[in-house]
Amino acid sequence: MTTATVPSPTSTAPTPHQVWKRARGLLIALLILVIAGVTFAAVRSGTNHGHLDPRSADPRGSRAAVELLKARGISVTVATTLDEATTAAGPDTTLLVTGPNLLNPAQQRRLHEATSASTGRTVLIAPGPAAASRLSPGVRTEPHRPVGPLPPSCAFPAARSAGTADMGGVRYSARDSTATACYPSDGSPSLLILKHRGDGDTVLLGSPDFLHNERLDQQGNASLALQLLGSRPHLVWYLPSLADPSATSDDGSPDNNNDTNSDGNDNGGEASGEESDFLDLIPSGWLWGTLQLTFAAVLAAIWRGRRLGPLVVERLPVSIRASESAEGRAGLYRKANARERAAESLRAAARTRIARLIGVTAREAHTSDVVLPAVSARTTTTGDDLSTLLFGPAPADDAALVLLAEHLDALEREVRTS
């Protein structure tokens, strides 16, 4: 007694070696990107600074303005903590706050107390609604407008001397009638000067662009920067930072959710009063990079998905007998009631086999003018009956279809034996 062996099923799951061959290219590319990013960051970390940094020679740094101020005898000190900034505030000092929106409410109130008590000058770069209300009470912000050349349109000597400058951005208005408003955009000024007791004042600037290295030599930007920041013999350039110990004290974290501009800079701010969403906090370069990667991925998908050649016949894992295939196909025809299609299939196959026996080419096997005379010469079937048998209409029912198959077999046997 023998037992039949059951063949084991063929697994279509990829092997670990196949998975590695398919994924190694992507993994190598990701590794190269990571190494390049780390190397690039390491090379640039020691030489680059942030926007408006007086030590930075980058296009958006402010080293050029600082060098011009030093050439005029102005001493420049960089402060990175609130303690350094408030300690340095005095009557002979200009305090420039590059990122007032990074300060938390407690830091802003403390800075306001220190600057309002002195008779020096305080310059605030693009404070948003929350920062402006605490650092300069009574000031209301207006919606942000694009930065571009604007005329001063005011009597402030520094602005009139500088003339047209790259201003705009956040706009301000004050209830104080003694405030000086310059560089209006759509009716609201982007430079506002509030007088304090004595000679002290606070200057609100809607945009820092005129202080950038790349724009300092345009319009009257250099003149405006020198006059605003060089009115006192000492300049304290305050760069607020989240690493400042005072940022974690008192009441809360920096309120920069409403005051961060769409460029991701910590020195700007949307003045519309609406909360910024996640995309507003992403630098524009990352957004463009993501868009380019998405476009490249779509192109790669199209490239890999398109058919590069004809279909490849795949060898079946099992062999099927011709009779089973014929029965299966006939069952499909019967289920679909496709007698016409079944009859045409039977006739076409018969004509092809008969054509080889009578010396007719395969191309002419389905042409009645060629096939019928050649077949009639080898059989006793008349012309009309032969034409109906090989090229006639579809059978009316299943019985007629079976009869057609029998007649075709008989005709083929007669041609073969003639």
C-alpha positions in Angstrom: 0.0 0.0 0.0 1.5 3.3 -1.0 0.6 6.7 0.3 0.4 9.7 -2.0 2.8 12.5 -1.3 1.2 16.0 -1.1 3.4 18.6 -2.7 4.3 21.5 -0.4 2.8 24.8 -1.3 5.0 27.3 -3.0 5.6 30.4 -0.9 5.4 33.7 -2.6 6.8 35.7 0.4 10.1 37.4 -0.3 13.1 36.0 1.4 15.3 38.1 3.7 18.0 38.3 0.9 15.4 39.6 -1.5 14.1 42.2 1.0 17.7 43.4 1.5 18.4 43.6 -2.2 15.3 45.7 -2.7 15.8 48.0 0.3 19.5 48.5 0.3 19.5 51.3 -2.2 17.0 53.3 -0.2 18.9 52.7 3.0 22.2 53.7 1.5 20.6 56.9 0.2 19.2 57.7 3.6 22.5 57.0 5.3 24.2 59.4 2.8 21.7 62.1 3.5 22.1 61.7 7.3 25.9 61.9 7.1 25.8 64.9 4.7 23.4 66.7 7.1 25.5 66.0 10.2 28.6 67.1 8.4 27.0 70.3 7.0 25.6 71.2 10.4 29.0 70.6 12.1 30.9 72.7 9.5 28.4 75.6 9.8 27.8 75.5 13.5 30.9 77.4 14.5 30.6 80.2 12.0 27.0 81.0 11.6 24.7 82.9 13.9 21.0 83.8 13.9 19.1 86.5 12.1 20.0 90.0 13.1 23.1 88.7 14.9 25.7 91.5 15.0 28.5 88.9 14.6 27.0 87.3 11.5 28.2 88.2 8.0 25.3 86.2 6.4 22.8 88.0 4.2 20.3 88.3 7.1 22.9 89.0 9.7 23.7 92.6 10.9 27.5 92.7 11.1 27.7 95.5 8.5 25.5 97.8 10.5 27.6 97.1 13.7 30.9 97.8 11.8 29.5 101.2 10.6 28.4 102.1 14.2 31.8 101.2 15.6 33.5 103.3 12.9 31.4 106.3 14.2 32.7 105.6 17.8 29.7 103.7 19.1 30.5 100.9 21.4 28.5 97.7 20.8 27.8 95.1 23.4 26.0 91.8 22.7 23.6 90.7 25.5 22.1 87.2 25.5 20.3 87.3 28.9 17.7 89.5 30.3 20.0 90.3 33.3 22.7 91.7 31.0 20.2 93.8 29.0 18.4 95.4 32.0 21.7 96.0 33.8 23.1 97.8 30.8 20.1 100.0 30.2 20.9 103.7 31.0 20.6 107.3 29.8 23.6 107.0 27.4 22.6 103.6 26.1 20.5 102.4 23.2 18.9 98.9 23.9 18.0 97.0 20.8 15.7 94.0 21.4 15.8 91.8 18.3 13.2 89.2 19.4 10.7 90.7 21.9 8.3 87.9 21.0 10.6 85.3 22.5 10.3 86.8 26.0 7.7 85.4 28.3 5.2 87.7 30.0 7.3 88.1 33.1 10.4 88.9 31.1 8.5 91.5 29.1 7.2 93.2 32.2 10.6 93.2 33.8 12.2 94.7 30.6 9.6 97.4 30.4 10.2 98.4 34.0 13.9 98.7 33.4 13.6 100.7 30.2 10.9 103.0 31.3 12.9 104.0 34.4 15.9 105.0 32.3 16.2 108.0 29.9 17.9 105.9 27.2 16.4 104.6 23.9 14.8 101.2 23.5 14.4 99.8 20.0 11.9 96.9 19.6 12.0 94.8 16.4 8.6 93.8 15.2 6.8 93.1 18.5 3.5 91.3 18.1 0.3 92.1 19.9 1.1 90.5 23.2 4.7 91.8 23.3 3.7 95.4 22.2 1.0 95.6 24.9 3.5 94.8 27.7 6.6 96.6 26.4 4.8 99.7 25.2 1.4 100.0 26.8 -1.2 101.8 24.8 0.2 100.6 21.4 -2.1 98.6 19.2 -0.8 96.4 16.3 -2.2 96.4 12.8 -2.1 93.5 10.2 1.2 92.6 8.7 2.0 94.1 5.3 4.9 93.3 2.8 8.2 95.0 3.3 9.3 97.4 0.6 10.6 100.9 -0.1 8.5 103.5 1.7 8.9 107.2 2.1 9.1 108.5 5.7 6.1 110.8 5.5 6.8 112.3 9.0 8.9 115.1 10.6 11.2 112.8 12.6 14.7 114.1 11.7 16.3 110.7 11.4 13.6 109.5 9.0 13.6 112.6 6.9 17.4 112.5 6.6 17.4 108.8 5.6 14.5 109.2 3.1 13.0 106.1 1.5 13.8 102.9 3.4 12.8 99.2 3.4 10.0 99.3 5.9 6.6 97.7 6.4 5.8 94.5 8.2 3.9 94.9 11.4 2.2 98.3 11.8 1.4 100.2 14.9 -0.9 102.9 16.3 -0.9 104.7 19.7 -3.4 106.6 21.7 -0.6 109.0 22.8 -0.9 112.1 20.6 2.7 112.9 21.1 3.9 109.7 19.4 5.8 110.1 16.1 4.6 107.9 13.3 6.7 107.3 10.2 6.8 105.1 7.1 3.1 104.4 6.8 1.8 101.4 4.9 -1.9 101.5 4.0 -2.4 104.4 6.4 -0.7 102.8 9.5 3.0 103.5 10.4 5.6 100.8 10.6 7.9 103.0 12.7 6.5 104.4 15.9 8.4 106.5 18.5 7.0 106.9 22.0 8.5 109.6 24.2 9.4 108.9 27.9 10.3 111.3 30.6 13.4 113.3 29.8 15.1 112.3 26.6 14.1 108.6 26.8 12.0 107.0 24.1 10.9 103.7 22.7 11.1 102.9 19.0 8.9 100.2 17.5 10.0 98.9 14.1 7.6 96.8 12.0 10.4 95.0 10.2 14.1 94.2 10.7 14.9 94.0 7.0 16.7 97.4 6.7 19.3 96.1 9.3 20.2 93.0 7.3 23.6 92.9 5.6 22.0 92.3 2.2 19.8 95.4 2.3 21.9 97.8 4.3 23.3 99.5 1.1 19.9 99.9 -0.5 17.6 103.0 -0.2 18.2 104.9 3.0 18.6 101.8 5.1 22.1 102.5 6.3 21.4 106.1 7.3 18.2 105.1 9.2 20.1 102.3 11.0 22.9 104.6 12.0 20.7 107.4 13.3 18.3 105.1 15.2 21.0 103.0 16.8 23.7 105.6 17.1 21.9 108.3 19.0 23.7 107.3 22.2 27.4 106.4 22.7 26.6 102.9 23.8 24.6 100.2 22.0 23.4 97.0 23.7 22.4 94.4 21.1 20.0 92.1 23.0 19.5 88.7 21.5 16.7 87.0 23.5 17.1 83.2 23.9 15.1 80.3 25.3 18.3 79.3 27.1 18.1 82.4 29.3 17.7 81.3 32.9 15.0 84.0 33.4 12.9 82.3 30.7 12.0 79.4 33.1 11.2 81.6 36.1 8.0 83.3 37.3 4.9 82.7 35.1 5.3 80.6 32.1 6.9 80.0 28.9 7.5 82.4 26.0 4.3 83.5 24.4 5.5 83.3 20.9 2.6 81.3 19.6 0.8 84.4 18.5 3.9 86.5 17.7 5.9 84.3 15.4 5.9 85.3 11.8 5.4 83.0 8.9 9.2 83.0 8.1 9.9 81.2 11.3 12.0 84.2 12.5 12.0 85.0 16.2 12.2 88.7 15.5 9.0 89.1 13.5 5.4 88.6 14.2 2.0 88.5 12.7 -0.1 91.2 14.1 -3.4 89.8 13.1 -4.1 88.4 16.5 -4.7 84.9 15.1 -2.9 81.9 16.5 -0.3 80.4 14.2 -0.7 76.8 13.1 1.9 74.2 12.8 2.8 75.1 9.2 3.5 78.7 10.1 6.2 77.5 12.5 8.1 75.5 9.8 10.8 77.5 7.9 9.9 78.0 4.2 12.9 76.1 3.1 11.7 72.9 4.7 8.3 73.3 3.1 9.9 73.7 -0.4 12.1 70.8 0.3 9.2 68.6 1.3 7.3 69.7 -1.9 10.3 68.8 -4.0 10.7 65.4 -2.4 7.0 64.7 -2.8 7.2 65.6 -6.5 10.3 63.3 -6.9 8.5 60.5 -5.2 5.5 60.8 -7.6 7.8 60.8 -10.6 9.6 57.7 -9.2 6.3 55.9 -8.7 5.2 56.7 -12.3 8.6 55.5 -13.6 8.5 52.3 -11.7 4.8 51.7 -12.4 4.9 52.1 -16.2 5.1 48.9 -18.3 8.6 48.7 -19.8 8.0 45.8 -22.2 5.6 42.9 -23.2 4.1 40.7 -20.5 6.3 37.7 -19.5 4.6 34.3 -19.6 4.9 32.8 -16.2 5.2 29.0 -15.9 2.3 27.6 -13.9 3.0 25.6 -10.9 0.8 22.7 -12.1 -0.2 21.3 -15.6 -3.8 21.2 -16.6 -5.1 18.7 -19.2 -6.5 20.1 -22.4 -9.9 18.5 -21.8 -10.2 20.1 -18.4 -9.4 23.5 -19.9 -11.9 23.0 -22.7 -14.6 21.9 -20.2 -13.9 24.9 -18.0 -14.1 27.3 -21.0 -17.2 25.7 -22.2 -18.8 26.0 -18.8 -18.0 29.8 -18.8 -19.6 30.1 -22.3 -22.7 28.2 -21.2 -23.1 30.3 -18.0 -22.8 33.5 -20.1 -25.2 32.0 -22.8 -22.5 32.9 -25.4 -23.4 30.5 -28.1 -22.2 32.9 -30.8 -18.8 33.2 -29.3 -18.5 29.4 -28.7 -19.6 28.7 -32.3 -17.0 31.1 -33.7 -14.3 29.6 -31.6 -15.2 26.1 -32.8 -15.3 27.3 -36.5 -12.0 29.2 -36.3 -10.2 26.2 -34.8 -11.6 23.9 -37.4 -10.7 26.3 -40.2 -7.1 26.6 -38.9 -6.6 22.8 -38.7 -8.3 22.2 -42.1 -6.1 24.9 -43.7 -3.0 23.0 -42.9 -4.4 19.9 -44.5 -5.4 21.6 -47.8 -2.3 23.8 -48.2 -3.8 27.1 -47.3 -1.8 29.6 -45.3 -2.8 30.5 -41.7 -3.5 34.1 -42.8 -6.0 32.9 -45.5 -7.6 30.2 -43.4 -10.4 32.5 -42.3 -11.1 33.9 -45.8 -14.1 32.2 -47.4 -13.1 32.9 -51.0 -9.9 30.9 -50.5 -10.9 28.2 -48.0 -14.3 27.1 -49.5 -13.1 26.2 -53.0 -10.1 24.3 -51.6 -12.3 22.3 -49.1 -15.0 21.6 -51.6 -12.4 20.0 -53.9 -11.5 17.5 -51.1 -15.1 16.7 -49.9 -18.5 15.8 -51.1 -20.3 18.6 -49.2 -22.0 21.1 -51.4 -20.9 24.8 -51.5 -23.9 26.3 -49.6 -23.7 23.7 -46.9 -20.0 24.1 -46.6 -20.3 27.9 -46.3 -23.0 27.6 -43.6 -20.9 25.1 -41.7 -17.6 27.1 -41.7 -18.9 30.7 -41.9 -22.6 30.4 -41.0 -24.7 32.2 -38.3 -24.7 31.3 -34.6 -26.7 28.3 -33.5 -30.2 28.9 -32.1 -29.8 26.7 -29.0 -27.4 24.4 -27.3 -28.5 21.3 -29.3 -27.6 23.1 -32.5 -24.2 24.1 -31.1 -23.5 20.4 -30.3 -24.6 19.4 -33.7 -22.3 22.1 -35.2 -19.3 20.6 -33.3 -20.1 17.1 -34.6 -20.4 18.3 -38.2 -17.1 20.2 -38.0 -15.4 17.0 -36.7 -16.9 15.0 -39.5 -15.7 17.5 -42.1 -12.2 17.6 -40.7 -12.0 13.7 -40.8 -13.2 13.7 -44.3 -10.6 16.2 -45.4 -7.9 14.3 -43.5 -8.7 11.0 -45.2 -9.4 12.3 -48.7 
